[in-house]
Amino acid sequence: MNMKKYSLDCYSRICFNKQILIVCLIGLTVAFSCTSTLYIPSSSQETTAASLSELQAGRKFYIQKCAGCHTLYLPEKYTKAEWHQWVEKMTIKVSMDTFEKEQILKYLSKGK
C-alpha cells in the first residue's frame, strides 16, 4: 500500500485553514443577518406622517447610503431625536439629498 505520510506541520495548517474558514462564515452570517432583521414596512405601519411608499423608500435609502460605511443599526436602537442627530451628522459624510434624508428618518422613526 502506498500511503502518504503527513507531517504534524501539515495537519496544523489544515486545521488552521478550517478555523479561518469557520470564522469567515460566521462573520458573513452576522453581516447578512443584520440587513434581514431590519423591519420591512407594511400597510399596517402607515401613519399620518409617513405613507407605506415613504417607509419603503426610507428603508431602501438607509441600506444604500449607510451600509457602505458601517453596520446597519435597528431603528429601535435610538429615539427619533437621536436618529435625527445621527442622520444629520452622516449627511455630511455621504452624498445624500434632503429627500433621501427625510425618507430615511421616516423609516428609522417608524413614521412617528
FENHU-V883528 format. One record per residue. RES is the residue in one small letter. SS is DSSP state (H for helix, E for strand, - for the rest). PSI is psi in whole degrees, 0 to 359 (NA if undefined). Layout:
BEGIN
<<RES:SS:PSI> <RES:SS:PSI>>
END
This chain:
BEGIN
<<m:-:141> <n:-:97> <m:-:133> <k:-:141> <k:-:129> <y:-:142> <s:-:164> <l:H:325> <d:H:320> <c:H:316> <y:H:322> <s:H:317> <r:H:321> <i:H:315> <c:H:318> <f:H:318> <n:H:323> <k:H:321> <q:H:318> <i:H:316> <l:H:316> <i:H:315> <v:H:318> <c:H:317> <l:H:320> <i:H:316> <g:H:316> <l:H:320> <t:H:315> <v:H:316> <a:H:315> <f:H:334> <s:H:333> <c:H:318> <t:H:319> <s:H:341> <t:H:351> <l:-:137> <y:-:146> <i:-:117> <p:-:141> <s:-:169> <s:H:334> <s:H:347> <q:H:1> <e:-:144> <t:-:177> <t:-:338> <a:-:341> <a:-:125> <s:-:168> <l:H:316> <s:H:326> <e:H:318> <l:H:318> <q:H:318> <a:H:320> <g:H:319> <r:H:315> <k:H:312> <f:H:321> <y:H:314> <i:H:313> <q:H:314> <k:H:328> <c:H:327> <a:-:341> <g:-:337> <c:-:332> <h:-:174> <t:-:143> <l:-:131> <y:-:146> <l:-:144> <p:H:330> <e:H:346> <k:H:327> <y:-:159> <t:-:172> <k:H:317> <a:H:319> <e:H:319> <w:H:319> <h:H:316> <q:H:314> <w:H:315> <v:H:320> <e:H:315> <k:H:319> <m:H:335> <t:H:326> <i:H:326> <k:H:338> <v:-:150> <s:-:106> <m:-:125> <d:-:174> <t:H:319> <f:H:312> <e:H:318> <k:H:314> <e:H:318> <q:H:318> <i:H:315> <l:H:322> <k:H:317> <y:H:310> <l:H:330> <s:-:6> <k:-:39> <g:-:12> <k:-:NA>>
END
